[in-house]
Amino acid sequence: MKSLALQTSLVSVHRSCSSLYFAMDFYKNSSAFFLFFLLWITLPFLSVAEIPREIAEKIERVNRKGELYGLVVSSRAELEVVLDERSGTFRPDRELPTIDISARRFHVGEIGGHRSLVVMCGRGMVNAAQTTQLMVTLFRVKAVVEYGRGSSANPRKLNIGDVAIPRQFAHTGLIFWEKFGGDDERFDRDIANLTFSDYNVGKSRGQVANELQSIYPQREEVYSMRGKAEEGRRQFWLNVDNALYTTAQQLEKVELDKCTSVEKASVCLQEQPRIKRVERGSSSNFYVNNEAYRNFLRDQLNVVSIDTSSAAIAMVCESENKPFIAMRSITDCAGGCTDGNDITVMRNLWPHHARKAINQIFTNFAFIDSNIHSVA
């Protein structure tokens, strides 16, 4: 069972009297005795000022009951879809339904018959990483699931309305921006290359120089508890958990709603939506609504889905050795959709797709509990 920092600190205050008496005898003729004694007493409390006693006790009560599955969502709208009592997706714990930590509210309960934590992280990579780190550090989390909305980078493989489950994620917002005229060969040049002159309009495409020059996606430095301290490995693609990804194949058989009611009229997507396992997803702090950049991600990196958080959560889970998988309801085509009303229809449909996908993945946890590890 996970011990809390607060408990450890309180125990340290009550260290054995013999140790304290020895220290007092050693320092009794020293002018540093007062400072030593003051630090001995106060430092344990200073180190845990961020976690009040009552919060630590609540966390310990939750952890005593065993491991949980964590569900991370980005927005309030997504959180409300999961917590909506009418849907029956989430059943809150009767004794301790919520715990507030660092302005994050962790909802304690069950999804699909499994003890679960649900938390909203907020927009962007930093919020996603910070919230996930809090969750896996303080609670006995067995695996992390992320649900959110995203964009299709390849409409031939992923339609509006589909739920994408990528096998790999990359943080494509970590880039080297080359100076005009080029420079030395530092930084990664072998992953992808976006040269701005290639996107000039008209006859000047590729022929006229562009002062923005080129950008090159870079590898992250990944630090894992399975490795040595301060020895990160350089890595671009982060894998989801193999057992979770394999189990997600069962979700591809799930039927998703194609039609909904808008202003008392029935409207439908152009294609039947499905839950699809795909190869690669791109994450960054960019909200992509540009067809040219979308095509760059697709053509050079084989990216199929685009989001603003999954790679950050994947990186935390890789560091903490926690299984991870993400699901994305596709609500747009990142600036390059075909004619039709699919985007309007999805504003009403995605909550139904979200509940169905989340229920299905949590229900299937019963078949994978003993076989969770990372994709090779």
C-alpha positions as CSV (number, residue, x, y, z in Angstrom):
1,M,0.0,0.0,0.0
2,K,1.3,3.4,-1.0
3,S,2.5,5.4,2.0
4,L,1.9,9.2,2.0
5,A,4.5,11.9,2.4
6,L,2.5,13.3,5.3
7,Q,2.6,10.0,7.3
8,T,6.3,9.7,6.6
9,S,6.9,13.2,7.9
10,L,4.9,12.7,11.1
11,V,6.8,9.5,11.8
12,S,10.1,11.3,11.3
13,V,9.0,13.8,14.0
14,H,8.7,10.9,16.5
15,R,12.1,9.5,15.9
16,S,13.6,7.4,18.7
17,C,14.5,9.4,21.8
18,S,17.9,7.7,21.9
19,S,18.8,9.1,18.5
20,L,17.8,12.6,19.6
21,Y,19.7,12.4,22.9
22,F,22.8,11.2,21.1
23,A,22.6,14.2,18.8
24,M,22.0,16.6,21.7
25,D,25.0,15.2,23.6
26,F,27.2,15.6,20.5
27,Y,26.2,19.1,19.8
28,K,25.7,20.5,23.4
29,N,29.0,22.4,23.3
30,S,28.4,23.6,19.7
31,S,27.0,27.0,18.7
32,A,25.2,25.1,15.9
33,F,23.1,23.1,18.3
34,F,20.1,25.4,18.2
35,L,20.0,25.5,14.4
36,F,20.3,21.7,14.3
37,F,17.5,21.1,16.7
38,L,15.2,23.6,14.9
39,L,15.8,22.0,11.5
40,W,15.2,18.5,13.1
41,I,11.8,19.5,14.2
42,T,10.5,21.8,11.4
43,L,11.8,20.4,8.1
44,P,9.4,17.4,8.1
45,F,6.4,19.7,8.3
46,L,7.7,22.1,5.7
47,S,8.2,19.3,3.2
48,V,4.5,18.4,3.2
49,A,2.8,21.8,3.5
50,E,1.0,21.3,0.2
51,I,-1.1,18.3,1.5
52,P,-3.3,19.1,4.5
53,R,-3.8,16.4,7.0
54,E,-7.5,15.9,6.1
55,I,-6.7,15.4,2.4
56,A,-3.9,12.9,3.2
57,E,-6.3,10.9,5.3
58,K,-8.9,10.8,2.5
59,I,-6.3,9.7,0.0
60,E,-5.2,6.9,2.4
61,R,-8.9,5.8,2.8
62,V,-9.2,5.4,-0.9
63,N,-5.9,3.6,-1.3
64,R,-6.7,1.1,1.5
65,K,-9.5,-0.3,-0.6
66,G,-7.1,-1.4,-3.4
67,E,-6.1,-0.3,-6.9
68,L,-8.1,1.9,-9.2
69,Y,-8.3,2.7,-12.9
70,G,-7.8,6.3,-13.7
71,L,-9.8,8.2,-16.4
72,V,-8.5,11.6,-17.5
73,V,-10.6,14.0,-19.5
74,S,-9.6,17.5,-20.8
75,S,-12.8,19.6,-20.6
76,R,-15.7,20.3,-18.3
77,A,-18.1,19.1,-21.1
78,E,-16.3,15.8,-21.2
79,L,-16.4,15.5,-17.5
80,E,-20.1,16.2,-17.3
81,V,-20.7,13.5,-19.9
82,V,-19.0,10.9,-17.8
83,L,-20.5,12.0,-14.5
84,D,-24.1,12.4,-15.7
85,E,-26.2,10.3,-13.4
86,R,-28.8,9.5,-16.1
87,S,-26.2,7.7,-18.2
88,G,-25.1,5.3,-15.5
89,T,-21.5,5.4,-16.8
90,F,-20.0,6.5,-13.4
91,R,-21.2,5.4,-10.0
92,P,-19.8,7.7,-7.3
93,D,-18.5,6.3,-4.0
94,R,-21.1,6.8,-1.3
95,E,-18.7,7.5,1.5
96,L,-16.1,9.5,-0.3
97,P,-17.2,10.7,-3.7
98,T,-14.5,13.4,-4.3
99,I,-11.1,14.6,-3.2
100,D,-9.8,18.1,-4.1
101,I,-6.0,18.3,-4.6
102,S,-4.1,21.3,-6.1
103,A,-7.4,22.6,-7.6
104,R,-8.0,19.2,-9.2
105,R,-11.1,17.3,-8.2
106,F,-10.7,13.5,-8.2
107,H,-14.1,11.7,-8.5
108,V,-14.0,8.3,-6.7
109,G,-16.4,5.6,-7.8
110,E,-16.9,2.8,-10.3
111,I,-17.0,2.4,-14.1
112,G,-17.9,-0.9,-15.7
113,G,-17.7,-2.6,-12.3
114,H,-14.2,-1.4,-11.6
115,R,-13.0,1.0,-8.9
116,S,-12.1,4.2,-10.8
117,L,-10.9,7.8,-10.5
118,V,-12.1,10.4,-12.9
119,V,-10.4,13.8,-13.2
120,M,-10.5,16.8,-15.5
121,C,-7.1,18.1,-16.4
122,G,-7.8,21.2,-18.4
123,R,-6.5,22.2,-21.8
124,G,-3.0,21.6,-23.0
125,M,0.1,19.4,-22.5
126,V,1.2,20.9,-19.2
127,N,-2.2,20.6,-17.5
128,A,-2.4,17.0,-18.8
129,A,1.0,16.0,-17.5
130,Q,0.6,17.7,-14.1
131,T,-2.8,16.2,-13.4
132,T,-1.7,12.7,-14.4
133,Q,1.4,12.9,-12.3
134,L,-0.7,13.9,-9.3
135,M,-3.0,11.0,-9.8
136,V,-0.4,8.2,-10.3
137,T,1.8,9.6,-7.4
138,L,-0.9,9.9,-4.8
139,F,-3.3,7.0,-5.7
140,R,-2.9,3.3,-6.3
141,V,-3.6,3.6,-10.0
142,K,-3.3,0.4,-12.0
143,A,-3.8,1.9,-15.5
144,V,-4.6,5.3,-17.0
145,V,-7.3,5.8,-19.7
146,E,-7.7,9.2,-21.5
147,Y,-10.8,10.2,-23.3
148,G,-11.1,13.4,-25.3
149,R,-12.1,15.0,-28.6
150,G,-9.6,15.3,-31.5
151,S,-9.1,15.9,-35.2
152,S,-8.5,13.5,-38.1
153,A,-5.2,14.0,-39.9
154,N,-6.2,11.4,-42.6
155,P,-9.9,11.5,-43.6
156,R,-9.3,8.4,-45.7
157,K,-8.7,6.4,-42.6
158,L,-10.6,8.3,-39.9
159,N,-14.0,10.0,-40.4
160,I,-15.8,12.6,-38.4
161,G,-17.7,10.5,-35.8
162,D,-15.2,7.8,-35.4
163,V,-13.5,7.1,-32.1
164,A,-9.7,6.7,-32.6
165,I,-7.5,4.6,-30.4
166,P,-3.8,5.2,-31.5
167,R,-1.1,2.7,-30.9
168,Q,1.6,5.4,-30.6
169,F,1.8,9.1,-29.7
170,A,4.4,11.8,-30.4
171,H,4.8,15.3,-29.0
172,T,5.1,17.1,-32.3
173,G,5.4,20.5,-30.6
174,L,9.0,20.0,-29.6
175,I,10.8,21.5,-32.6
176,F,14.0,23.0,-33.8
177,W,13.4,26.1,-35.9
178,E,16.2,26.7,-38.4
179,K,17.5,30.2,-39.1
180,F,17.1,31.6,-42.6
181,G,19.7,30.4,-45.0
182,G,20.3,27.2,-43.0
183,D,22.8,26.4,-40.2
184,D,24.9,23.6,-38.8
185,E,23.6,20.1,-38.5
186,R,22.7,20.2,-34.8
187,F,19.5,18.7,-33.5
188,D,17.4,15.9,-35.0
189,R,17.0,16.1,-38.8
190,D,15.9,12.6,-39.5
191,I,12.3,12.6,-38.2
192,A,10.5,15.1,-40.4
193,N,11.1,18.4,-42.1
194,L,8.6,21.2,-42.8
195,T,10.2,23.7,-45.2
196,F,8.0,26.8,-45.5
197,S,8.9,27.6,-49.1
198,D,7.2,24.4,-50.1
199,Y,4.0,25.9,-49.0
200,N,4.2,29.2,-50.9
201,V,1.1,29.9,-53.0
202,G,1.1,29.8,-56.7
203,K,4.2,29.5,-59.0
204,S,6.5,30.4,-56.2
205,R,5.9,27.1,-54.4
206,G,9.3,25.7,-53.6
207,Q,11.0,28.2,-55.9
208,V,11.1,31.4,-53.8
209,A,12.9,31.4,-50.4
210,N,10.8,31.9,-47.3
211,E,12.4,33.6,-44.3
212,L,10.6,31.2,-41.9
213,Q,13.0,28.5,-43.4
214,S,12.3,25.0,-41.8
215,I,11.2,23.3,-38.7
216,Y,12.3,19.9,-37.5
217,P,10.4,17.8,-34.8
218,Q,12.7,16.6,-32.0
219,R,12.9,13.6,-29.8
220,E,11.9,13.9,-26.2
221,E,14.1,12.8,-23.3
222,V,12.2,10.1,-21.5
223,Y,13.1,9.3,-17.9
224,S,11.7,6.1,-16.5
225,M,11.6,4.5,-13.0
226,R,12.8,1.3,-14.8
227,G,16.0,3.1,-15.7
228,K,18.7,5.0,-13.8
229,A,18.3,8.4,-12.3
230,E,19.3,11.3,-14.6
231,E,19.7,8.9,-17.5
232,G,16.9,9.7,-20.0
233,R,16.6,8.0,-23.3
234,R,15.8,10.0,-26.5
235,Q,12.5,8.9,-28.0
236,F,10.0,10.3,-30.4
237,W,7.1,7.7,-30.4
238,L,5.5,6.7,-27.1
239,N,3.6,3.4,-27.1
240,V,0.4,2.6,-25.3
241,D,-0.1,-0.5,-23.3
242,N,0.0,-3.7,-25.4
243,A,-2.8,-5.6,-23.4
244,L,-5.1,-2.5,-23.5
245,Y,-4.5,-2.0,-27.2
246,T,-5.2,-5.7,-27.9
247,T,-8.3,-5.6,-25.9
248,A,-9.5,-2.5,-27.7
249,Q,-9.9,-4.7,-30.8
250,Q,-13.1,-5.9,-29.1
251,L,-14.4,-2.3,-29.2
252,E,-14.2,-2.2,-33.0
253,K,-17.4,-4.4,-33.0
254,V,-19.3,-1.8,-31.0
255,E,-22.1,0.0,-33.0
256,L,-22.1,3.8,-32.6
257,D,-25.0,6.0,-33.4
258,K,-25.0,7.6,-36.8
259,C,-28.0,9.9,-36.5
260,T,-29.3,12.3,-33.9
261,S,-32.0,15.0,-33.5
262,V,-31.2,18.6,-34.2
263,E,-34.1,21.1,-33.7
264,K,-36.6,18.2,-33.8
265,A,-35.2,17.0,-37.2
266,S,-33.2,13.8,-37.7
267,V,-29.7,14.4,-39.1
268,C,-27.0,11.8,-39.8
269,L,-23.3,11.6,-40.4
270,Q,-22.2,10.8,-44.0
271,E,-20.4,7.6,-42.9
272,Q,-21.2,5.0,-40.3
273,P,-19.0,5.9,-37.2
274,R,-16.8,3.2,-35.7
275,I,-14.3,2.7,-33.0
276,K,-11.0,2.2,-34.8
277,R,-7.5,1.3,-33.7
278,V,-5.1,3.4,-35.6
279,E,-1.3,3.6,-35.8
280,R,-0.2,7.1,-34.7
281,G,-1.5,10.2,-33.0
282,S,0.1,13.6,-32.8
283,S,-0.1,15.8,-29.6
284,S,1.0,19.4,-29.1
285,N,-0.2,22.7,-27.8
286,F,-1.4,23.6,-31.3
287,Y,-5.1,23.6,-32.2
288,V,-4.7,22.6,-35.8
289,N,-7.2,24.0,-38.3
290,N,-4.9,24.1,-41.3
291,E,-5.0,21.5,-44.0
292,A,-1.4,22.0,-45.2
293,Y,0.0,21.4,-41.7
294,R,-2.4,18.5,-41.2
295,N,-1.1,17.0,-44.4
296,F,2.5,17.5,-43.3
297,L,1.8,15.4,-40.1
298,R,0.0,12.8,-42.2
299,D,2.5,12.5,-45.0
300,Q,5.8,12.7,-43.1
301,L,4.9,11.1,-39.8
302,N,2.0,8.8,-40.8
303,V,-0.2,10.6,-38.2
304,V,-3.9,9.7,-38.2
305,S,-5.3,11.7,-35.2
306,I,-4.4,15.1,-33.7
307,D,-4.9,16.2,-30.1
308,T,-3.5,18.5,-27.4
309,S,-2.7,16.2,-24.5
310,S,-2.3,12.4,-25.1
311,A,1.5,12.4,-25.6
312,A,2.0,14.3,-22.3
313,I,-0.1,11.7,-20.4
314,A,1.7,8.9,-22.2
315,M,5.1,10.3,-21.2
316,V,4.1,10.5,-17.5
317,C,2.8,6.9,-17.6
318,E,6.0,5.8,-19.3
319,S,8.0,7.5,-16.6
320,E,6.0,5.9,-13.8
321,N,5.6,2.5,-15.5
322,K,1.8,2.8,-15.7
323,P,-0.2,1.2,-18.5
324,F,-1.9,3.8,-20.7
325,I,-4.4,4.1,-23.5
326,A,-6.3,7.0,-25.1
327,M,-9.5,7.3,-27.0
328,R,-10.5,10.3,-29.2
329,S,-13.9,11.2,-30.6
330,I,-13.1,12.8,-34.0
331,T,-15.1,16.0,-34.3
332,D,-13.3,17.7,-37.3
333,C,-10.7,17.2,-40.0
334,A,-8.1,19.8,-38.9
335,G,-9.1,22.3,-41.6
336,G,-9.7,20.0,-44.5
337,C,-13.2,18.5,-44.2
338,T,-15.4,17.7,-47.2
339,D,-18.8,19.4,-47.7
340,G,-21.5,18.2,-45.4
341,N,-23.0,18.7,-41.9
342,D,-20.9,16.2,-40.1
343,I,-19.3,18.7,-37.7
344,T,-22.8,20.0,-36.7
345,V,-24.1,16.5,-36.2
346,M,-21.1,15.6,-34.0
347,R,-21.9,18.3,-31.6
348,N,-24.9,16.2,-30.5
349,L,-23.5,12.8,-31.1
350,W,-20.0,12.8,-29.4
351,P,-21.4,12.5,-25.8
352,H,-23.2,9.2,-26.8
353,H,-20.1,7.9,-28.4
354,A,-18.0,8.8,-25.4
355,R,-20.2,7.0,-22.9
356,K,-20.3,3.9,-25.1
357,A,-16.5,3.8,-25.7
358,I,-15.7,4.4,-22.0
359,N,-18.1,1.8,-20.7
360,Q,-16.8,-0.8,-23.2
361,I,-13.1,-0.3,-22.4
362,F,-13.7,-0.4,-18.6
363,T,-15.9,-3.4,-18.9
364,N,-13.2,-5.3,-20.8
365,F,-10.6,-4.6,-18.0
366,A,-11.8,-7.9,-16.5
367,F,-10.0,-9.8,-19.2
368,I,-6.6,-8.0,-19.0
369,D,-6.0,-7.3,-15.3
370,S,-3.1,-9.8,-15.1
371,N,-1.6,-9.0,-18.5
372,I,-0.7,-5.3,-18.6
373,H,2.6,-4.2,-20.0
374,S,4.0,-1.8,-22.6
375,V,3.9,-2.3,-26.4
376,A,7.2,-3.6,-27.6
